[in-house]
C-alpha cells in the first residue's frame, strides 16, 4: 500500500490550473515517464508510463477514470495499470483553492495497492519513490502552466532581400514570411532524469532517518548520563548528611 498526501502552490489563477489538470496533452508532458495519454471516453483516459523504483523498471499500461467532477474545484479519480513490473490499482482526489494574488493551492490524497515485482522493493523505498515522482510531476506541471501564461517571445521575421534590378517585375515580388512556430512548452523529464532524481530523494530521506536515529540515541545517552550523575550525587552526599 502506498499513501500520498500533500499540497502544491501554483503561481497561476485557479481556472488556468483547472484547465491544465484536465488536459491530456499537458498531463502527458508533465507526468514523469509518461509515454502516452489520450482520452478514450467521457472522463476516461488511457495511457502508458515507464517508471523505475529501485531495481524494478518497466512500462505500465492502464486507465484513469474521473468522477465527482466539480469545476473548477475538485474531482476524484480511479486508476488501474499493469505491466511486467506488476499491477497497480488506486484511487485519489484532487482539489484546487484560490490563494489570492492569482495563486492556486492544489491538494491531493491517494492510495494505491501494488502487486508483483514492484511490490517487492520494500515499503520505505516505495514511499520515498512515490513522493519523489509526485514532486517531479507537480514541478513539471508548473512549468507547463507557466509556459502557457508566459510564452517565449516569437523571433522577428527576417526581412526579405532587396530584389535585383536585372530580374523581371514578377520575380521581384517579396514572398510572404513563413508563419512563426507556436511557443513550445519545456520538454517532459526523461526516464533517466526521473530515475536520478528519485535516487537522490531516496538517499536524502535515508540520511534524514539516520540523523533522526542518531539524534534520538544522543538524547538517550544524555538522559542516561544525567540519571547516573544524580544517582552518584545521592549516593555520595545523601549518606553523608545522615
N, C-alpha and C positions, 0 to 999 in steps of 0.2 A: 504494500500500500504506500503510495506517495501522496502527501498532502501539501498543497501550496496555498499561501495566503499572503497578500501584500497590497501595496499601493504604488502608483507612479504618477508624477506630476508632469503634465504636458504644457508647454508654453503655446497653447492654441485654444481657440474657442471650442465649446462643447460640441456644437454642431459639426465642426470640422473633424474632431476626433471620432465622433459617432459615425460619420460617413466613412472614415478610414477603417474602422474596426469591422465594417461590413463589406468592404471592397475586396473581393478575392485577389485582384491584381496587387493591391497594396500589401495585403497579408502575405501573399506568396513571396514578395520581395523582402518582407520583414522577418518571417519565421526562419530561425536558423535551420539550415539543412533542407529547406523546402524545395522540392524539385518540380512540383505541380500542385495547383489548387484551382479547381473550377466548380462552378455552380451546376448541379445536375438536377435540381428540382427546387421547389419553393422552400427557401430557408434550409436547403440541404446542399452540402459541398462534398466533393471527393478529391483526395489529394494523395501525394506521395512525399515522404520525408526521409532523409538519410541522416541518422544521428549516431553518435558514438558515446557510450558511457563505460568508462574503464576499458576493459579488454573487448567489450562487445560492441560491434558496429554492424550496421545493415540498414536496409530500406524497410519502411512500414508503408503499407497501402491501406487507406481507411476512409471513413466518412465522418463528417461533423454535421450535426443537426441542431439548429437554433429553435428555441421555443420561448414562450412568455416574453415576447419582444415588446418593450415599452420605449418607443423612440422619444427623445434621444437619450434615454436614461440607462436602460439595462436590458439584458437578455440572459437566458440560461442556455447551456449547450451540453450536448452529449457526444462523445466520440468513441469510435471503435477502430482499431487498426491491428494488422497482423503482418508478419514478415518472418524472415529467417531468424532474427533475434528473439522472436516470441510474439506475445499477444498483449494488447493493452485495451482496457475499457475504462472510461471515466466520465465524470460529469463535473460541471462547474458553473460559475456565474460571473458576470462582468457588469459593473455599474460605473456610470460617469456622474461627476458632480462638478458644477462650475465653482471655481475657487476665486473668482474675481480677477480683474485686470487681464481678461482674456486667457485665463489659465484653467485647466481642467484636471481634476484628480480621477484617475482610473483605479478602481478597487477590484480585486479578483480573488476568488476562492475556488478550490478544486481538489478532487480526489481521483486517483487512478489505481486500478488493480492491474498488476503485471504478472505475466507467467512466461515460462520458457527460459532461455539463456539469459535474457536481460534481467530477470528476477534473481539471478544467482550472484550478482555483483556485490550485494550487501546493502543494507538499509542506509548506512551512513553515506556511502558513496552515491547511492541513488538520490538521496535527499539533496546533497550538495550539487550534484549534476543538474537536477531538475531546477533548483534555484538559479544556477548559472545560466542555463538555457533560457529560462523565463526572463532574466535580466537582459540578456543579449537581445532577445526578441523585442522587448519593450524599447530598448535603446535604438534598435534598428527601425522600429515603427515610428519613433520620434523623428528620426532623420527623414523618413519618407514624408511625414506630415510637414516638417519644416521645408522640404523641397517643394511641396505644393504651395505653401504660404509665401515662400520667398524664392521663387525660381531664379536661377542664374541668369544674368543679362545675356541677351542674344547678341553675338558679334555683329557689328555693322557690315552690310554688304560691300564688297569690293567694287569700286566704280569701274565701269567698262572702259576699255582703252579707246582713245580717240580714233575715229575712222581714218583710213588712209585716203589721201586726195586722189590716188590713182584708181580707187575702187569705184564701181558704179553706185548710184544712189541707193539702189535696192539692197546692196551689201553693206551700206553704211549705217543702216538702222540698228541702234543698240538693242541687244536682246534683253528680255525681261530677266531680272535677277531671280535666281533659284530660291524657292521658299526656304527659310531657315528651319532647321530641325527643332522640334519642341524641346524645352529644357528637360534633361533627364535627371531622374532621382538617383541617389547613390546606389551602387550595386549591392545585392544582398551579401552577407558574410559567407565565405566559403566554408565547406565542411572542415577543412584544416584549421581555419581561423577559429571556428566554433570549438573544435576539439582542444586547441591550445588554451583558449580562454577557460574552458571547463576545467582542464587540468590545473591551471593557475588558481582558479577559485576553490577547487577542492583542496589544494595544498594550503591555501590561506585558511580555510576552515579547520584543517587538521592542526595547523600551527596554533590557531586560536584555542582549540580544545586543549592542546598541550600546555599553553600558557595558563589556562584556567586550572588545569590539574596541578601544575606546579605552584600556582598561587594558593590553591586550597591546601596543598601539602605544607607550604611555608607557614601559613596561618596556623595549621595544626601543630607544627613544630614549635612556633612561638607560644601558643597556648600551653602546650605540654611543658615547655621550659619555665614559663611563668608559674604554673602549678607546682613544679618541682622546687622553685625558689621559695614559694610561700610555705611549702611543707617543711623545707630545711629551716626556714626562719622560725617556724613554730617549734620545731624540734630543739633548736639551739637556744632560743630566747624564751620560749614558753616554759621550759623546765627550769630555767634559771630564776624565774620570778617566783616559783613556788617555795 
